[in-house]
Amino acid sequence: MRILGIDPALAITGYGIIESGKNALILQEAGIIKTSVVDSLPVRLEKIFEAVSNLIRETKPEVAVLEKIYSHYGHPTTAYILGHARGAICLACAKQDVKVAEYAATRVKKAIVGKGLASKAQVQRMIQSIFNIKELPRYNDVTDALALAVAHSYIIKARI
């Protein structure tokens, strides 16, 4: 199964594509979609939409995995902005008939590390170990996206 993990954000959206086989996970591609703060919101959303659409066309994932929105009471604007980026991504998936799965951050951490309150650094080290990555990516968004894809792979295997 080919899985596209996406860590949505307006400035930097991380993505990772993995192939989940019977006994192995293979990293196919990972990177970021970056937008400029000088561009208007509609232009930034269009860039995210087009980039995700192209990624889907090129890699043909069976599912895209996103983190569920968590809104901290002290920062409600963050959820609002994140919702825009997620909407563009969900639309790109819908237009190409790619299923979307969503997991809470704690569920992803539990699947990857074994505990739902694991630190970001613990998740990064596990992703680095799983894919034998010599140097961590510059952006956490990439390892977060890969963690979403890996967690989905683990979760669906556990259901079978």
N, C-alpha and C positions, 0 to 999 in steps of 0.2 A: 504494500500500500504506500502510495506517495502522499506525504502529509506536508502541508504548508503551515508553519507557525508564524503568526504575525503579532508583533508588539506595537499596537497603534499609538501614534502620537502625531501632533501637528508639525513639529519641527523635524523629528527623526523617527521614522517608523522602521523598526527592525524586522527582518524576515529570515526564515530558515526553512529549507526544503530537505526533508529526509525521506529515505526509503526504508520502510519497516518490513523486514523479511521475517522468516520463520525464527531464526536465532540471532539476527544481527540488525543493527541500525546503521545505515550508511548516510553520511552527510553528502548531499548533492550540491547544495549551493546555499550561501548565506550572505547577507549584506544589509544595506540600509537604503531607505528612500528619504531623501533630505529635501525640505522645502525652505524657502527664504522668508525671513521675518519681514522683509520689505514688500513682499507680494501680498495681495489682498487674500482674505479667507477663501473666496471662491476659486481663485487661481491655485492656492495651495491644495485645496481639496481636489481640484481637477488633476493636479500633478500626482497626488496619491492614488486617485482612481485609475488614471492611465497607467501608472507604474505597476499597480497590482493587477490590472487587466492584462498587461503585457506579460507579467510574470506567470499568470495563470495560463495564458495561451502557450507560452514557451515550455512550461514544466508540466502542465496537465495534472495537477494534484487532484486526489479524490476528495479531500476535505481540507478546509482551512480552519485553523484553531486560533481563537482569540481569548484573551483574558476577560472575564466578566468585569463590568465597570464597578469600581468601588469609589464611593464618594465620601471623602473625609469632610466632616462638618465644618472644619476650619478653612477648607479650600474648595467650595462648591464650583467655582469657575473652571477648575481643572477637569472635573467630570463633564462639564458642558463642552469644553474644547475637545476633549477626548471623544465625546459622542459624535462630533462632526467627523473626525477621522475614521472612527469605526463605521459610521454610516456610509462613507465613501467606499470603504473596504467591503462591507456587506453588499453594497450595490454591485460592485465589481464581481463578487462571487455569484450573486443571484443571476446576473446577466449571462454568466457562463455555466450555470447549473452546477456550481461547486457547493457542496454542503458546508455549513458553518457549525463548528462545535465551540462551546464556551465553557471555561472552567474558572473557578475562583482561584486567586493567587495561592491561597492556603492548600487547595487541592493539588495544584501543580507542584508546589514544594513538597507535599507529602509523597506524591508519586515519584519525584526525582530523588529526594534526600531521605525520605522516610519520616519526616516530621513537618507539619504544616507551618510551623513558625521558624523554619530554617532561614538563615541569613541569605542575602543576595550572593555573598561571596561563596557560601557553601553550594548554592545552586550552580554558580559559575564553575566551580572546581569539578562538580559532577559532570557537567556538560563537557568540560575540557577532557575529562577522563573517558567518558563514553565514546567520544569521537577522536580521541588521541590528538587533540589540538595542542601543538607545541606552545603557541603564544595566544593568550586571550585576545579576542577582538577588541578594537579600540572602544567600541560602543557597547554598553551593557544591553542595549536594545537587541543586539544580535543574539547574545546568549539567552536573553529572556524569550525571544521568539523560538529558538531551538528548544528551550525547556518546555514551551507549550506543545511543540510537535512531539517531543519525546514522551511527555506526560500522556498525551492522547494515545500514543502507541501502547504504552503500559496499561492504561485504563481500559482500552478496548480489548486487549489480550486477557486482562483479568476477568472480563465479562464472559468470555467464551468458555 
